[in-house]
Each structure stands twice: as C-alpha cells, then as structure tokens.
C-alpha cells in the first residue's frame, strides 16, 4: 500500500530557526513555498530519509509533529482501501499545487492525522 515515508510535517515556534538547525545536522533545503505562511522542505544530504516540512505555528496550533505522510503510487486505491477498512476521517484525494502532491488525510485511533501522498516528482 505504501512505499516509504514521504515527509514529516513539524510545526515549529520559528520555522526559520528550525530550518537552520536542521541544516547544521546535515539537511539540505529542497523547496520553500508559501504553504502555511513560509514552509521549508528539507531532506538529508548524505543519506536516504524522509523530507521534513516545517512551518511556523499560527492560531491555535502548537509546536510539534503535525502529521506523517506515506508515499504511494496509487492514491485512489489507497484511499478506497482506507475507507473499506473503516479508518477514521478518510478524506477524498485532493491536489495541493504549492507542494505538487495529491493528498488523502486520515486519522489514527487516537485522532492523530496521517496522510497518503502521491507526488508529481
């Protein structure tokens, strides 16, 4: 169903500061968008690992992990499987132009958000 973890989104107190911190740990910035204000996507420079997407908290958000997104080649099939398995709050797939990903959101039994994503890249 899933091939890997695509990205982990972290809501930071200060996304600029957090991006700089991750760069000191060997991450490279791969994209900056205006998704959620300013959003940074960073990936490990010397090893394979998921992208970390950062944005500064706003409104009622609190710093921490917002969601974990799993990559898939068939978002429609995964979405239907999640619905068939009665997974909580499965959304229909939708395209996010700023990130180039098609996303289906769903919740675990404790209410945490997860995503299935299909990427143009």
C-alpha distance (Angstrom), angle and dihedral (degrees) to the residues before:
residue distance angle dihedral
X1 . . .
X2 3.84 . .
X3 3.80 127.3 .
X4 3.82 101.9 -164.5
X5 3.79 144.1 -34.0
X6 3.81 104.9 -70.4
X7 3.79 98.6 -168.8
X8 3.79 145.7 -23.9
X9 3.80 115.9 -138.9
X10 3.79 116.3 -146.3
X11 3.78 123.6 -170.1
X12 3.80 105.1 -146.5
X13 3.78 131.8 -167.1
X14 3.82 85.7 -126.5
X15 3.82 116.7 11.9
X16 3.82 93.1 -166.8
X17 3.79 91.3 55.2
X18 3.81 92.5 44.6
X19 3.83 91.7 49.6
X20 3.81 89.9 52.3
X21 3.81 89.9 49.0
X22 3.81 92.5 52.0
X23 3.81 89.9 48.9
X24 3.82 88.5 58.0
X25 3.82 86.8 55.1
X26 3.80 91.8 55.8
X27 3.80 102.2 -90.5
X28 3.81 122.6 138.1
X29 3.78 126.2 -148.2
X30 3.81 110.0 -116.0
X31 3.79 100.8 172.7
X32 3.79 142.2 3.1
X33 3.78 118.9 -161.7
X34 3.77 139.4 169.7
X35 3.81 88.4 -116.5
X36 3.85 106.8 132.6
X37 3.82 90.6 -1.5
X38 3.79 104.6 -58.5
X39 3.79 111.9 -3.7
X40 3.81 125.7 -173.2
X41 3.78 126.4 -157.5
X42 3.79 115.7 -160.5
X43 3.78 131.8 175.7
X44 3.80 134.0 -172.1
X45 3.81 111.5 -83.4
X46 3.80 98.8 -150.5
X47 3.79 105.8 25.7
X48 3.76 140.0 40.7
X49 3.75 113.6 -96.8
X50 3.77 141.6 131.0
X51 3.78 123.4 -73.3
X52 3.78 115.1 -103.0
X53 3.79 112.0 -141.9
X54 3.79 116.0 -160.2
X55 3.76 134.5 -168.8
X56 3.79 134.0 163.2
X57 3.79 115.0 -102.4
X58 3.79 116.4 -105.2
X59 3.77 135.7 -176.6
X60 3.79 112.6 -13.7
X61 3.81 94.9 -10.4
X62 3.79 119.8 118.4
X63 3.81 127.8 -152.2
X64 3.78 113.4 -91.4
X65 3.78 142.4 74.6
X66 3.80 110.2 -29.6
X67 3.81 97.0 -173.4
X68 3.78 146.9 -32.6
X69 3.80 116.8 -125.2
X70 3.80 123.9 -152.8
X71 3.81 120.8 -153.3
X72 3.78 121.1 -125.5
X73 3.79 136.2 173.8
X74 3.82 92.7 -147.8
X75 3.80 111.7 44.1
X76 3.81 93.3 171.0
X77 3.82 92.8 54.9
X78 3.80 93.1 45.3
X79 3.81 91.2 48.9
X80 3.79 91.6 51.3
X81 3.82 91.9 46.8
X82 3.82 90.8 51.8
X83 3.81 90.3 49.9
X84 3.82 91.7 46.5
X85 3.81 89.2 52.2
X86 3.84 90.6 51.8
X87 3.80 93.5 -118.9
X88 3.82 110.5 174.6
X89 3.80 122.9 -95.5
X90 3.80 99.4 -7.5
X91 3.81 109.0 -177.5
X92 3.76 125.3 -152.0
X93 3.82 112.2 -103.8
X94 3.80 115.5 -87.2
X95 3.79 132.9 -178.6
X96 3.82 122.1 -120.2
X97 3.80 106.3 -157.9
X98 3.82 95.1 -165.9
X99 3.81 92.6 59.7
X100 3.81 100.6 28.9
X101 3.80 91.5 -127.4
X102 3.79 133.3 125.3
X103 3.80 108.3 -143.1
X104 3.78 140.1 -162.0
X105 3.80 114.9 -171.2
X106 3.79 123.3 -153.1
X107 3.81 138.6 164.5
X108 3.79 133.0 -124.7
X109 3.84 120.4 -133.4
X110 3.83 90.2 -86.9
X111 3.81 92.6 51.4
X112 3.82 98.9 -104.8
X113 3.80 114.3 147.7
X114 3.79 121.5 -116.7
X115 3.80 129.8 174.7
X116 3.76 138.4 -147.6
X117 3.81 108.7 -151.4
X118 3.76 137.7 -171.4
X119 3.79 115.9 -165.0
X120 3.80 132.7 -153.1
X121 3.82 90.0 -140.7
